[in-house]
Amino acid sequence: MYAWIWRHLPGDRLQRTGLVLAALVVVGVLLWYFVFPWVEPKLQFDHGTVGGGASAPASPGP
Amino acid sequence: MRILIRSIGELCITAGLVVLLFVAYELWGTGAYTQAEQNKLGDELTRSWNAGAGAGKVTTERVRLGHGLALIRIPRLGKSFHYVIVEGVSVADLRKGPGHYPGTAMPGQVGNFVVSGHRTTYLAPFNKLGELRAGDKILIDTRASQYVYEVTSTKVVRPSDISVAAPVPEHPKANPTKRLITLTTCNPKYSAAQRLIIFGRLVSSKPRVKEASS
């Protein structure tokens, strides 16, 4: 898959490398600022309350 | 066929890298949200404290869920340990900072002032709670007073052990006579299997000068 994408990228080796890096940054930013903040509240790993405070209804986020 | 298998392999590796990035986000990225909320709550608190006694009675008794209630400082954990305590302990509340259990005593009152916070993720306010020893000071600032609590003991309990949040910790039926504080957080770090509990008692309180809040 990635080999196929690499073959179909335009330009010489240097340009392709630049494109790949740019694509990686874009994907990373999308994940970090949009996908992860959306997913994270749906998971709960670390809730320090006692007696089932975690089950308290979460009020809508700001 | 070989291309298909190779593509599946590549997708699996990609998914693994995405999960690793998510772990990094969980540990360090979530702090940005908490920091922004803390700044907002801090400003809000300072404004309402400065509003003056005449302009509406904004005391700790009338804090809405999700809003700032008091400031907590623990000198042992460094000068930068400084958080706004939020009213409420729902998932959404604790994302903003340490939360006060609604219904437990307010700062300085007879009973138990119970505060919970994240040990990891979301700025990890209570990350270093395990370093506290008996005699360490916990400073709670409200609009009217500054309360100085002193750590009496620490304990690790099961997450279901609600008795630590009772007005008299571990004696749910007893009548409170003392002014106590209890901090709860996850234990061990990066796990939610147990709870680390810090018990403390009020040793002194003094009225705050109004200017001190700015």
Chai-1 contact restraints between the chains, C-beta under 6 A:
chainA,res_idxA,chainB,res_idxB,connection_type,confidence,min_distance_angstrom,max_distance_angstrom,comment,restraint_id
A,M1,B,S7,contact,1.0,0.0,6.0,A-B,restraint_1
A,M1,B,E10,contact,1.0,0.0,6.0,A-B,restraint_2
A,Y2,B,E10,contact,1.0,0.0,6.0,A-B,restraint_3
A,W32,B,Y25,contact,1.0,0.0,6.0,A-B,restraint_4
A,F36,B,F22,contact,1.0,0.0,6.0,A-B,restraint_5
A,F36,B,Y25,contact,1.0,0.0,6.0,A-B,restraint_6
A,D46,B,H118,contact,1.0,0.0,6.0,A-B,restraint_7
A,D46,B,T120,contact,1.0,0.0,6.0,A-B,restraint_8
A,D46,B,T121,contact,1.0,0.0,6.0,A-B,restraint_9
A,D46,B,C186,contact,1.0,0.0,6.0,A-B,restraint_10
A,D46,B,A192,contact,1.0,0.0,6.0,A-B,restraint_11
A,G48,B,S116,contact,1.0,0.0,6.0,A-B,restraint_12
A,G48,B,G117,contact,1.0,0.0,6.0,A-B,restraint_13
A,G48,B,T184,contact,1.0,0.0,6.0,A-B,restraint_14
A,G48,B,T185,contact,1.0,0.0,6.0,A-B,restraint_15
A,G48,B,C186,contact,1.0,0.0,6.0,A-B,restraint_16
A,T49,B,V89,contact,1.0,0.0,6.0,A-B,restraint_17
A,T49,B,S116,contact,1.0,0.0,6.0,A-B,restraint_18
A,V50,B,D161,contact,1.0,0.0,6.0,A-B,restraint_19
A,V50,B,I162,contact,1.0,0.0,6.0,A-B,restraint_20
A,V50,B,V164,contact,1.0,0.0,6.0,A-B,restraint_21
A,V50,B,A165,contact,1.0,0.0,6.0,A-B,restraint_22
A,V50,B,T184,contact,1.0,0.0,6.0,A-B,restraint_23
A,V50,B,R195,contact,1.0,0.0,6.0,A-B,restraint_24
A,G51,B,I162,contact,1.0,0.0,6.0,A-B,restraint_25
A,G53,B,V89,contact,1.0,0.0,6.0,A-B,restraint_26
A,A56,B,S90,contact,1.0,0.0,6.0,A-B,restraint_27
A,A58,B,S90,contact,1.0,0.0,6.0,A-B,restraint_28
A,A58,B,V91,contact,1.0,0.0,6.0,A-B,restraint_29
A,A58,B,A92,contact,1.0,0.0,6.0,A-B,restraint_30
A,S59,B,A92,contact,1.0,0.0,6.0,A-B,restraint_31
A,G61,B,A92,contact,1.0,0.0,6.0,A-B,restraint_32
